[in-house]
Every structure is written in structure tokens, then in C-alpha cells.
């Protein structure tokens, strides 16, 4: 107590009351959540995107599409990157990031605005129930 006031207060960020469950700390009942709810930030998510299986998953899913010059280039690019640099290759693009974020965040729906060929709906992982 300082001048009759309790100086121990919970952070104001906790008043927001909203968070992404996959990245948020879940406070046990009756325990004060002293930290903001975010338990995994950009660095953690980024490392998982780079270290995860998403390049291989992207190649497998791209091969399901009708081939065009871009998809053929991309599969060749990914194959060469993995062959030359192995697991030390740090690569991410829109496809690998989409796969990784869907895996990490577990969204129920996915909406893509502006498509090249509409392939992202094919690329969206099976855990997404609604992909438009």
C-alpha cells in the first residue's frame, strides 16, 4: 500500500478481454493473470513457420493444382532450396505462411480476397471448415 492505495494492479491490457486462443495464456480459475494474455509472439510464430514442415506441405499441395509456369517454378525453387541448404534453409512465402498460421492458429474459417487462380482454397489445410 502506498498512500492508502494498492500499488499492485493487473496490467491494463488485460481489460481488452479478447485474444487468439492458440497464442494466449489461459489463467487457472481463481488465479490472477499478471501478464498480458499473449504467450507466443512474432518471434515464436516466425521460428515455427521457418522450422516447421510447411515447405514440404506447400510442395505437396501445389502439385495438386493444375500445373502452370508459376507452380512449376515454385516447386523447382523449393526443391532446390531444400536440396542445397537442407534444414538450415530459412524460407517462407505466402503459401508456407498460410499453412503455418492455419496450423498454429487453428482458424475455423478462411476468406481470401483477390486470387491469382483460386489455389489458396485448395491449399488451405483440412482443419479449416470454411474456405472461400
C-alpha positions, 0 to 999 in steps of 0.5 A: 500500500502506498498512500492508502492505495494498492500499488499492485494492479493487473496490467491494463491490457488485460481489460481488452478481454479478447485474444487468439486462443492458440497464442494466449495464456489461459489463467487457472480459475481463481488465479490472477493473470499478471501478464498480458494474455499473449504467450507466443509472439512474432518471434515464436510464430516466425521460428515455427513457420521457418522450422516447421514442415510447411515447405514440404506441405506447400510442395505437396499441395501445389502439385495438386493444382493444375500445373502452370509456369508459376507452380512449376517454378515454385516447386523447382525453387523449393526443391532446390532450396531444400536440396542445397541448404537442407534444414538450415534453409530459412524460407517462407512465402505466402503459401508456407505462411498460410499453412503455418498460421492455419496450423498454429492458429487453428482458424475455423474459417478462411476468406481470401480476397483477390486470387491469382487462380483460386489455389489458396482454397485448395491449399488451405489445410483440412482443419479449416471448415470454411474456405472461400 
